[in-house]
Amino acid sequence: MRIVVVGDKSRYQFLRQLIPDMGMHSEKLVDKTIKLVDKNVEKNDDSYFSSLIPLNTQVVFPSEVESEAFEFNVNDLVLFFDEVPFQTEFEIGQLDKLTTDPNVAHLQVVLYDTKQGMLTTDVTTSQDAKDAAKIELLKRQIAYVDYPGSGIDVFLWNLTALLDPAKKILSKIKKKRELLQYTFSMDYEFDFLEIEDKIVSPIVLERLIKRTEQDVGRLVLETATNRAVVNCVRNEALQSMIENLYVKYLGELCVWDQVADLEKIRKDIQRDFKAFIKIKSDFKFADDQAQHELEINKHRNQVVLFKDQVTRFFTKELALILEKQFQKRLKRLEALLSEK
């Protein structure tokens, strides 16, 4: 088997990691094609032994000049190295040539991570660029891998796992969608039991309709709904639970901005909660506490209905909403990968 490594100069970082003791410098590498072999053979100017290479495998680093005219074999695994800024116009042009070359049947983009020495803001920008690159590569059905996080063995040893990346990811999506359908409601129920007292306990629900001096003259159930948004929907324990479920069902397949997406889901939940609470008639906070208690008793049916709706939203409805939201994201990714 032959592996051909092309792309930007980050591939030379990879070369040094395969032969760490050779002390190679980039300025000397660009002029010649380097071949790494799996057996201790007599070394020459362009052939080196690496203990990290699988048996019966040769890893070729074409020279800068030869890269354009390099002759690939149909059985080659072609690794295209790409680092910040990812997917430049030049790199996209190079990928276009590779994807249209009839002898390039197995192409893998290596998104090379260069976080060392970078500022925090630079790292964030780099991650955003990488996320965008992944989405574009998925659209084009080009396999990709993060390096060095994924390890050398991912693309040197496991060629069979790279031959049909779109099919492999589609299979994972199918399994996740089935899990969502059959296990999500149970996962939600068990997780919510841990935090239920913080969200819909009798004490919490009673606080929603509690009278304060600032509330006099305001509508009780409308005010209680707004309080529920702050104290229940935005509750830290609930948000943490939602994030954990998100990671469990979507994390492995998430090629989009997870932080921004979770924030969107939070806003959607807040909107859905307000739409779920139906107030047919309302009443105002009284001037004093005694009168307020009388008003609560007078409108007991509305108050009980409101509390039941809040409880039902968090114990039942929210599970359905989240499952639908997660399924929607998986369907979009599935459609993206299925595009011809």
N, C-alpha and C positions, 0 to 999 in steps of 0.2 A: 504494500500500500504506500502511496505517496501523498504527502500533505504539502500544499504550496501556500506559503504565507505572503500575502501582498497587502497593500494599503499604506497608511501613513507611517511615520517613523516610530510610532509606538511599537511596531513589530520588532524593532531592534532591542527594545527593553525585554520583550518576550524571548528573543534570541539569547540575550545575556542570562536570563533565568534558566534556560535550558543548558547552557554551558557557562556556569558562573565563574569558573577559574581561568577563563581564556583572556579576560581583560580586553575585550574588543571595543573599538571606538567607532561611532557612527560614520565619521568622515572616511574611514577605511572600508566600511561595509557597502557604501553606495555604489562602488565601482566593480564589485564582483558578486557572483551568485554563490551563496553559502549553502552547503548541503550537510545536514546532520544525519548520522546513521546510528543504528541501535547496537552495533558490534564494534569491538576494538579492532579496527583495521588500520593499515598504515595511513597516517595522516598526510594530506597534501595541502595545497594553498586554499582549497575551497571545501574540504571534507573534514568533518569533526565528529567525534564520538560524544553521545549524550546518554547517560544512564536513565534519563527520564522518558526516553522514546520507546514505544512498544516494539516488540520483536517484529522483524520483517517490515519495518517502516522506515521511510526516508522523509525528512522534513526539509523542504527547499525554500530558501529566502532569495528570490530573484533580485538581481541588482536593480538599482533605480532605472538604469538605461534599458535593461532587458525586460522589466516588468510589463511594458506596453506590448512587446512582441513575444512574450513568453508563450510557449506552446503547451497547452494543458492536455492531459489525457482524460478521457471520459470517466475514469475511475478515481481521479484525484479528488481529495477533499480540499477545497479552496477556502482558506481563512483570510478574511478581509478585515484588517485592523483599523479601528476608527476611534479617535480620542477627541477631546474638547478642542474646537467646537465641532460637535457631531454633525454628520451629514451636510457638509459644505457642498456648494454647487459642483466643485471639482470631484469630490468623493462620490456624489450621486452620479456624475458622468461616468466615473470608473465602474461603479456598480452596474450601470446600464449596459456597459460593454460586457461585463462578466455574465449578466443574466441573459444576454443574447448570444453568447458564445456557445455553439452546440456541444463543445467539449467540456463545458463547465456544468456538470450535472448535480454536484453537491457543493453548495455555497453556504458559508457560515460567517456572519458578521460578528466580530469580537469588539464589543464596546469596552474600550480600555479605560480603567479608572486611574486618574492621576491626582488624587486628593492630597498627597504629601506636599507640604509647603503652601497650600492654598488657604486663603482666608475663608471664614465661615460663609460669608456672602457669596464668595466664588463657588464654594461647594454646592450651595443651594441653587445657584444659576446653572451649574454643571448638571445637577440632578434634573432640573427642569428640561434642559436641552436633551438629556439622555431619555427622559420619559417621552418627549416629542419624537425622538428618533425611533424609539421602540414602536410607537403607534404607526409611523410611516413604514417601517420594516414589516410590521404585521399586515398592513394594507397590501404590501407587495408580495406577501407570503415568502419573505426571506428570513431564514433562521438567524437568531442572534443569541449571544451569551454575554454576561457580564464577566469581566476578568480584571483583577485576579480573584475576585470573590468566589467564583464558581470552581476554581481549581483547574489545573492543566488537564487532568484526566477527563474532564467533561468533553473536550473536543479532540484530544489526542487518542483516547482509548475507546470512547463510546460512539463510534461512527454510526452504528445502526440507529442510535437514538436521534440522529440529526438528519437522516435521509428524508423524512417527511414531517417537518416540524409543525406545519399547519394541521395535519391529521392528528398528530400527537396532542396538540393544544385543544383541538376540537373535542377529542375524546375526554380530556380533563373537564372541559366545560360541560359536556353531557353528564358526567358523574356529579359535578357540583350542582347542576340543576336538579338532578334526581334527589340528591341529599337535601336540597332546599325544600323540595316537594314533600319528602317523607319524614325528615327529621328536624326541620327548622322550628316548627311550632313547639315541639317537645323541648328543644334546646332553649328556646325563649322562655317557656314556662318554668323550667328548672332555674334558669339564671334570674328570672324576675322574682322568684320566691325569696332569693337572697336579699333583695332590696325593696320588697313590697312595702314594708313598714315605713320606709322613707318617702314613698310616693303616694300611696292610697290608704294609709291607716286611718282609723276614725279620727285620731288627733289631727293629722294633716288635713283631712277633709273639713273638719270643723274650723280650722284656722282660715280656710278659704272664705268663709262667710263671717268671720269675726269682725265686729264693729270697732272702728277707731274714730277719733274726733275728726280726722281728715276726710273720712268717708261719708259724713253726714250729707244727705241729699243725693248721693250717687246711687245708681242702680246696683242692688246687691249681687245678683247673679252675673251680671256683666263684669263687675269688679272681681268677683270670685273666679271667673274664667281667665281674666288677665293675670290674676295671682297664680292660678294653676300653671299658666305658661312659664312664669318665672320659677316657681317653686317645684313643679313636677316635671314639665317637659324639659326644662333646662337643668334639672337636677344632675349634679356631677356623677352620682352613682349610676343613674340611668344612661347618661351619655357614655360613660366608661363601658357599660354593658353592651351598648349598641356598637361601639368601636370594636370590642372583642368579637362580637358576632360577625361584623364586617370583615375583619381580618381572617376569621375562621373560614368564611365562605368565599371571599373574594381576594384575599391577600395574595395567594399564590399566582393568581391570574391578572392582578392589577398592574396595568401598564399606563394608567392615567395618574393624575395628581390625587393621591389618596386623601391628603389633608383638605384640599378644596372640595373634593367630592363628599367627604363626611360633613363638612359645613353646609353643603347644599342639602344633604339629607336632613340635617337638623332643622333647617328652615322649612323644608317640606313637611316635616312632622309637626312643627308649630302651626303651619297653615292647616294641615289636616285635622289637628286637634280642635282648632277653632271652628272648623266646618262641621265636625262631628257633634259638638255641643249644641243642642237645639233648645233655645229658650223661647217658649210660647208666650209667657207673660212674666213680668219682672216687678220688683217693688224696691222702694228706696230704704236706705239706712235711716233709722229714726234719730231724733235729737238726743235721746238718752238710752242707756243700756236696757232699762226695764221695758221701754216701749219697743226697742229692737227685738227683745225676746218674744214679745207679743206678736210682732210682725212675722217673725220666723215661724211661730206656731200657726199663725193664720195662713201662711203660705207653705205649710209643711210639705204638701204634695210636690210643689215645684222644687223645693230644696232637696227632697229625697230623690227626685228624678235627676236633678243636676249631679248629685253625688254618685248616683248609679251610673250616669253617663261617663263621668270622669274615671270611675273604677273600671268600667267596661272597656274604655279606650285603652288603658294601659295593660289590662290583663288579657284582652283578646284582640282588639282592633289593631294595635300597634304591631303585633306579630304579623298580621296579614299585610300591613303596609310595608314593613321591612322586607318580608319575603318577596313582595311584588317589586320593590325597588331593586333588590339584589338580582332577581330574575331578569329585570329589564336591562341591567348592565351586562349580564352574561349573554343575553340575546343579542345585544348590540355588538359585543365582541365576536360572537358566533357568526353574525351576519358579515362582519368585517373580514373574517378569515375565509368565509365561504364565497366571497366575491371572486368572479373570474376575470 
